[in-house]
Amino acid sequence: MRILAVEDEPEYLEMLAEVMKSLGHSITISTNGQEAIDIVDRQKIDVVVSDVKMPGMDGIEFHRLFRERPEHRNTPFIFLTGVDDTTAVKNACKDDCDLLLQKPFPIDKLLQIFSGQLK
C-alpha cells in the first residue's frame, strides 16, 4: 500500500514512517498541505494520514483539494488531531474522512488499522 503522511511534527512523521515500513507499506512524507498536493499530483496514493492543524495549508483545506481530484474521491483518508473537540473537524470534512485519531494515539492502534488493510 502507498501511504502519504502529512504532518508538521517530526516525531509523528518518524513514528508513522516506522510503523508503515514495519508493515511493508511504502510511505511518502510531507510536512504541509501544499507539498502534499504536489505529491498527490505526481504519484499514486492509496491512503492518506494527515494532521489537521499545520502552518500554511491546514489538513482541512488539503482534504478538500484532495477530494476534488476524481481519482481520490474514495481514497481512504485518516485525520490526526491534537484538538480535544473533534466536532469542528468532523463538520469541516463533512463526514468524508474514514477515521479521526486524537493525538497522542497508541502505536498499536496504527498497527491494528494498517495490518488489517484499512477496511
Order of alpha helices (4+ residues) and beta strands (2+ residues): beta-alpha-beta-alpha-beta-alpha-beta-alpha-beta-alpha
